[in-house]
């Protein structure tokens, strides 16, 4: 008797696939807000590239494009206030949801093998040979 073939619904095979539908939906909404309000700069280009990567199923490349959109500070992308009141009302909640969803795809921080802290350049004194 032969082993059953894996189907598309097989949880073992399906576990390697990541569902990016929510990320695609929110990224597309953020892009629409920018386009409706007439914003078209390098930040919007990065959001557009992020969306294309998500459609292709490449979450690590999408995370790279996400990281190229500067956040947190004066003159950064999240400091922008759309001119249109409709866009302004949905921009901030959409942006915060996009950040929350995309941060899940960041690669893990490399850790020191001896102390477990984020990778550092100096010798680790917690490990003695």
C-alpha positions, 0 to 999 in steps of 0.5 A, a space after each residue: 500500500 502506497 503512502 497518500 499523496 500530499 494535497 493542497 490542504 495538507 497542513 504539513 505542506 501548507 505550513 511552509 506557505 505564509 498567508 500575506 493577504 492581510 499585509 497585501 490589503 493594508 499595504 495596498 490601502 496605504 499606497 492608495 492613500 498616498 496616490 489619492 493625495 498626490 504623494 509620489 516620492 521615494 517612500 511611496 516607491 518603497 511602499 509600491 515595491 513592498 506591495 509587489 514583493 508581497 504579491 510575489 510571496 516574498 516576505 523577506 524582500 517586502 520587509 527590506 522595502 518596508 525598512 527603507 521607509 523611514 519612521 519615527 521623527 521629524 520629516 519621516 514618512 509617519 510625520 506626513 499629514 495628507 492634504 485631503 481630510 478623508 485621507 488624513 482620517 485613515 492615514 494614521 490608523 492604516 500606517 500603524 497597522 501596516 507597521 505592526 504587520 510588516 514588523 513581523 517579517 523582520 529578520 531576527 537580530 543576530 545574537 551572541 552565541 555565548 551570552 545571548 545578547 544582540 551581536 556585539 563587536 567587542 569580546 564577550 566577557 561572559 564566556 571564558 575559554 
